[in-house]
Amino acid sequence: MRSAVESLRMDWHWDSFADFVAMGGYGLYVWGSYGMLVLVLGAELWALRVRRKALAQEIDE
């Protein structure tokens, strides 16, 4: 039976940070997906800010 500490320990499946980044050969797809997510979320936040400012100006007129 495993102790409480052993059950909380994460088992890494990579031998090095480079293996982690490579993701078993799928690193470009994985990290590219994360990059696109950040880009799209950033664009959405920017668009919301622009629309909010435009609406505020329209209300003030």
C-alpha positions as CSV (number, residue, x, y, z in Angstrom):
1,M,0.0,0.0,0.0
2,R,1.3,3.5,-0.9
3,S,1.7,6.2,1.7
4,A,-0.1,9.5,1.5
5,V,3.0,11.3,0.3
6,E,3.7,8.7,-2.4
7,S,0.1,8.9,-3.7
8,L,0.5,12.7,-4.0
9,R,3.8,12.5,-5.9
10,M,3.5,13.2,-9.6
11,D,5.1,10.6,-11.9
12,W,6.8,12.4,-14.8
13,H,6.9,10.6,-18.1
14,W,9.9,12.6,-19.4
15,D,13.6,12.2,-18.6
16,S,14.5,15.9,-19.2
17,F,13.0,19.3,-19.9
18,A,13.8,18.9,-23.6
19,D,11.8,15.7,-23.7
20,F,8.9,17.5,-22.0
21,V,9.0,20.3,-24.6
22,A,9.2,17.8,-27.5
23,M,6.1,15.9,-26.1
24,G,7.1,12.7,-27.7
25,G,7.4,14.2,-31.2
26,Y,4.1,16.2,-30.9
27,G,5.6,19.3,-29.3
28,L,5.0,21.6,-32.3
29,Y,1.3,20.6,-32.3
30,V,0.9,20.9,-28.5
31,W,2.7,24.1,-28.0
32,G,1.3,25.6,-31.2
33,S,-2.2,24.9,-29.9
34,Y,-1.4,26.6,-26.7
35,G,0.1,29.5,-28.6
36,M,-3.0,29.9,-30.8
37,L,-5.2,29.7,-27.6
38,V,-3.3,32.6,-26.1
39,L,-3.4,34.6,-29.3
40,V,-7.2,34.1,-29.8
41,L,-7.9,34.9,-26.1
42,G,-5.8,38.0,-26.4
43,A,-7.5,39.1,-29.6
44,E,-10.9,38.6,-27.9
45,L,-9.9,40.6,-24.9
46,W,-8.6,43.4,-27.1
47,A,-11.8,43.4,-29.2
48,L,-14.0,43.5,-26.1
49,R,-12.0,46.5,-24.8
50,V,-12.4,48.4,-28.1
51,R,-16.1,47.7,-28.3
52,R,-16.5,48.8,-24.6
53,K,-14.7,52.1,-25.3
54,A,-16.8,52.7,-28.4
55,L,-20.0,52.0,-26.5
56,A,-19.0,54.3,-23.7
57,Q,-18.3,57.1,-26.1
58,E,-21.6,56.5,-27.8
59,I,-23.5,56.7,-24.5
60,D,-21.6,59.9,-23.5
61,E,-22.7,61.7,-26.7
